[in-house]
Amino acid sequence: MFGSVESGSVVYQIDGEPETVLSAGDTFYEPAGARIARFDALESGVTFLGYFLLTAGQQAELEFLDR
């Protein structure tokens, strides 16, 4: 997934990698199969866009994991 922060700021971290603070205008990439350790808003009113790349014939679906 590719994403961009539209407003606000977040702490973003792929498991095993250092934390990054993303602000409005920043982009990020989540590799397929990677565990996202953190995507935490640093303030209220955070908005981001996610772009999910699909292969030919693949159906769009999101899976939410239980904690």
Secondary structure as a PSIPRED ss2 file (coil, helix, strand):
# PSIPRED VFORMAT (PSIPRED V4.0)

   1 M C   1.000  0.000  0.000
   2 F E   0.000  0.000  1.000
   3 G E   0.000  0.000  1.000
   4 S E   0.000  0.000  1.000
   5 V E   0.000  0.000  1.000
   6 E E   0.000  0.000  1.000
   7 S E   0.000  0.000  1.000
   8 G C   1.000  0.000  0.000
   9 S E   0.000  0.000  1.000
  10 V E   0.000  0.000  1.000
  11 V E   0.000  0.000  1.000
  12 Y E   0.000  0.000  1.000
  13 Q E   0.000  0.000  1.000
  14 I E   0.000  0.000  1.000
  15 D C   1.000  0.000  0.000
  16 G C   1.000  0.000  0.000
  17 E C   1.000  0.000  0.000
  18 P C   1.000  0.000  0.000
  19 E C   1.000  0.000  0.000
  20 T E   0.000  0.000  1.000
  21 V E   0.000  0.000  1.000
  22 L E   0.000  0.000  1.000
  23 S E   0.000  0.000  1.000
  24 A C   1.000  0.000  0.000
  25 G C   1.000  0.000  0.000
  26 D C   1.000  0.000  0.000
  27 T E   0.000  0.000  1.000
  28 F E   0.000  0.000  1.000
  29 Y E   0.000  0.000  1.000
  30 E C   1.000  0.000  0.000
  31 P C   1.000  0.000  0.000
  32 A C   1.000  0.000  0.000
  33 G C   1.000  0.000  0.000
  34 A C   1.000  0.000  0.000
  35 R C   1.000  0.000  0.000
  36 I E   0.000  0.000  1.000
  37 A E   0.000  0.000  1.000
  38 R E   0.000  0.000  1.000
  39 F E   0.000  0.000  1.000
  40 D E   0.000  0.000  1.000
  41 A E   0.000  0.000  1.000
  42 L C   1.000  0.000  0.000
  43 E C   1.000  0.000  0.000
  44 S C   1.000  0.000  0.000
  45 G C   1.000  0.000  0.000
  46 V C   1.000  0.000  0.000
  47 T E   0.000  0.000  1.000
  48 F E   0.000  0.000  1.000
  49 L E   0.000  0.000  1.000
  50 G E   0.000  0.000  1.000
  51 Y E   0.000  0.000  1.000
  52 F C   1.000  0.000  0.000
  53 L C   1.000  0.000  0.000
  54 L C   1.000  0.000  0.000
  55 T C   1.000  0.000  0.000
  56 A C   1.000  0.000  0.000
  57 G C   1.000  0.000  0.000
  58 Q C   1.000  0.000  0.000
  59 Q C   1.000  0.000  0.000
  60 A C   1.000  0.000  0.000
  61 E C   1.000  0.000  0.000
  62 L C   1.000  0.000  0.000
  63 E C   1.000  0.000  0.000
  64 F C   1.000  0.000  0.000
  65 L C   1.000  0.000  0.000
  66 D C   1.000  0.000  0.000
  67 R C   1.000  0.000  0.000
